[in-house]
Amino acid sequence: MRQRYCILLCIFSSYFSAAYAQSVVEKPGVKPAQLGGAPLAETRRKAINVLPFQRQLDASKIKKWLEISSQCTMSEFELFLSPLSAQEKELLKVIESKPAPIVNRLKFQNLRHVLKQKALVSLRVEEESAHDQLAHTTPAVENLLYGAFDVVFASVGPPHGSPRYGDVIIRLKDSVRENGWATPFSGMHFMYAIRHKNARKMQDMLAAGKTLPKSPYNPLNLGFDDRLHFSHYVVTEKSWNKALAYQAILVHRNLDDSLASKKVKQRFAEMLSEKNSQKFWSLFIPPRLKNGTPQQDAENVPFGYLEGKFDGQVSSDFFTSIEVPAEKLSEVQSWPEAQPFLHLIHPKPAGQP
């Protein structure tokens, strides 16, 4: 029954014209729930019927849609990847026993504020609380795409998170996933690498207070087709490890006979017998080498990645460790706001960006 539902949803999404769907405007109603994913759910709703539904798209419906969309995506993966090889089946078995690391990276200048409010919060929550402006890195392009200003981000998979987002590592409990959903890349990456649009120019326009072109034929437009496409990447928490395994299978299948590919294949084989969870994920997503050669980059290609998104805020109750630059440890430990968290605060390992 679930497969029939997924197939019908996918057929409806493809059948209706995006241009026609954009031409229908729903009547003004209750202000939409400010939740990440709301623009995607709204787009999928228009994709199955261009007439207004005359019902509020509330938080419970958005959450349920995220689950349905994820189920459809995973069912499609299972269909198109089958039949699986013995190695691929083994990976699915191995990865399910090793919860993917969930890590938030934070700029040091924001840490004291996070400790004070005992939570990581979205840009929207931060603005509404009228606190001092934090150095958020959330692009406005991503907010238009799926409501990024309403979510807190964390990487799913990389053992130490994504260093480009900050020099502080906040590790989260696996149970935090119950409040999240994910996609295999950021919205900015999706716009320029998948949709082939000038995402940086679009972001610069929005940052300057301008609006993006309304015409779907303008290369700087962000609209129905972009959101509909992005919606098919949604994966909810129950499927995160399996989704990462499916990404790895595709990477492995598309390797060639080059020396770099042979080393990647060897790493794939090593993962299947690795018992230690941290070592497993270090093989799955090796650390990026600074100033690495093209050969080294090819050898260290990650098998997968997910960007986790959590609505509103993530309470400090979910923090398991706060790792700061070693030279800043004494300073952090002296803060009044840090006193409740001293048992969690540690120096980052030497050499860890």
Long-range contacts (C-beta under 8 A, 24 or more apart in sequence): 2-71, 2-75, 3-75, 5-68, 6-68, 6-71, 6-72, 6-75, 6-76, 9-44, 9-48, 9-68, 9-72, 10-72, 10-76, 12-47, 12-48, 12-49, 13-44, 13-47, 13-48, 13-228, 16-46, 16-47, 16-48, 16-49, 16-50, 18-47, 18-216, 18-223, 18-224, 18-225, 18-228, 19-216, 19-224, 20-50, 21-46, 21-47, 21-50, 21-224, 22-46, 22-216, 22-223, 22-224, 23-50, 24-50, 24-51, 24-52, 26-52, 26-53, 26-54, 27-52, 27-54, 29-56, 30-56, 32-56, 32-57, 33-57, 33-58, 33-59, 33-62, 34-124, 34-147, 34-150, 35-59, 35-62, 35-147, 35-150, 35-311, 35-312, 36-122, 36-146, 36-147, 36-148, 36-150, 36-151, 36-181, 36-309, 36-310, 36-311, 37-62, 37-65, 37-66, 37-146, 37-147, 37-181, 37-234, 37-309, 38-62, 38-146, 38-147, 38-150, 39-144, 39-145, 39-146, 39-147, 39-227, 40-65, 40-69, 40-146, 40-147, 40-227, 40-230, 40-231, 40-234, 41-65, 41-66, 41-231, 42-227, 43-224, 43-227, 43-228, 43-231, 44-69, 44-228, 44-231, 46-224, 47-228, 66-181, 66-234, 66-236, 67-236, 69-231, 69-232, 69-234, 70-181, 70-234, 70-235, 70-236, 70-238, 70-239, 72-232, 73-232, 73-233, 73-234, 73-235, 73-243, 74-235, 74-239, 74-242, 74-243, 74-246, 77-243, 77-246, 81-246, 81-249, 81-250, 84-249, 87-252, 87-268, 87-269, 87-272, 88-249, 88-252, 90-272, 91-245, 91-248, 91-249, 91-268, 91-271, 91-272, 92-242, 92-245, 94-271, 94-272, 94-274, 94-280, 95-241, 95-242, 95-244, 95-245, 95-248, 95-280, 96-241, 96-242, 98-241, 98-277, 98-280, 98-281, 99-174, 99-241, 99-277, 100-156, 100-157, 100-240, 100-241, 100-244, 100-281, 100-306, 101-155, 101-156, 101-157, 101-158, 101-159, 101-160, 101-161, 101-171, 101-278, 101-281, 102-154, 102-155, 102-156, 102-171, 102-172, 102-173, 102-174, 102-176, 102-177, 102-308, 103-154, 103-155, 103-158, 103-159, 103-160, 103-161, 103-162, 103-169, 103-170, 103-171, 103-172, 104-152, 104-153, 104-154, 104-155, 104-161, 104-169, 104-170, 104-172, 104-314, 105-155, 105-161, 105-162, 105-163, 105-164, 105-165, 105-166, 105-167, 105-168, 105-169, 105-170, 106-165, 106-166, 106-168, 106-169, 106-170, 107-135, 107-165, 107-166, 107-167, 107-168, 108-166, 108-167, 108-168, 108-324, 108-325, 108-328, 109-135, 110-134, 110-135, 110-166, 110-168, 111-168, 111-322, 111-324, 111-332, 112-332, 112-335, 112-337, 112-338, 114-170, 114-316, 115-316, 115-335, 115-337, 115-338, 115-340, 115-341, 116-337, 118-315, 118-316, 118-340, 119-313, 119-314, 119-315, 119-316, 120-152, 120-170, 120-313, 120-314, 121-152, 121-312, 121-313, 121-314, 122-149, 122-150, 122-151, 122-152, 122-311, 122-312, 122-313, 123-148, 123-149, 123-150, 124-149, 124-150, 124-312, 125-312, 125-313, 137-165, 139-187, 139-188, 139-199, 139-203, 139-206, 140-203, 140-206, 140-207, 141-187, 141-188, 141-191, 141-199, 141-202, 141-203, 141-206, 141-222, 142-186, 142-187, 142-188, 144-206, 144-212, 144-222, 145-187, 145-190, 145-191, 145-222, 145-226, 145-227, 145-230, 146-187, 146-227, 146-230, 148-187, 148-309, 150-311, 150-312, 151-309, 151-310, 151-311, 151-312, 152-309, 152-310, 152-311, 152-312, 152-313, 152-314, 153-307, 153-308, 153-309, 153-310, 154-180, 154-307, 154-308, 154-310, 154-314, 155-305, 155-306, 155-307, 155-308, 156-182, 156-240, 156-244, 156-305, 156-306, 156-307, 156-308, 157-244, 157-281, 157-284, 157-285, 157-302, 157-304, 157-305, 157-306, 158-281, 158-285, 158-302, 158-305, 159-278, 159-281, 159-282, 159-285, 160-287, 160-352, 160-353, 163-288, 163-353, 167-324, 167-325, 167-348, 167-353, 168-322, 168-323, 168-324, 168-325, 169-321, 169-322, 169-323, 169-348, 169-352, 170-319, 170-321, 170-322, 170-323, 171-319, 171-320, 171-321, 171-322, 171-323, 172-314, 172-318, 172-319, 172-320, 173-318, 173-319, 173-320, 175-318, 176-310, 176-314, 176-318, 177-237, 177-240, 177-308, 178-237, 179-237, 179-310, 179-311, 179-314, 180-236, 180-237, 180-308, 180-309, 180-310, 180-311, 181-234, 181-235, 181-236, 181-237, 181-308, 181-309, 182-234, 182-235, 182-236, 182-237, 182-240, 182-243, 182-306, 182-307, 182-308, 182-309, 183-230, 183-233, 183-234, 183-235, 183-306, 183-307, 183-309, 184-233, 184-235, 184-243, 184-247, 184-304, 184-305, 184-306, 184-307, 185-233, 185-305, 185-307, 186-307, 187-230, 190-229, 190-230, 190-233, 191-222, 191-226, 194-229, 195-226, 195-229, 197-222, 197-226, 235-306, 240-306, 240-308, 243-304, 243-306, 244-284, 244-303, 244-304, 244-305, 244-306, 245-304, 246-304, 247-303, 247-304, 247-305, 248-284, 248-303, 248-304, 251-301, 251-302, 251-303, 251-304, 252-303, 258-298, 259-295, 260-295, 260-298, 260-299, 260-301, 261-298, 263-299, 264-298, 264-299, 264-301, 268-303, 271-303, 287-353, 290-353, 316-341, 319-344, 320-344, 321-346, 322-346, 323-347, 323-348, 323-349, 323-352, 324-348, 326-350
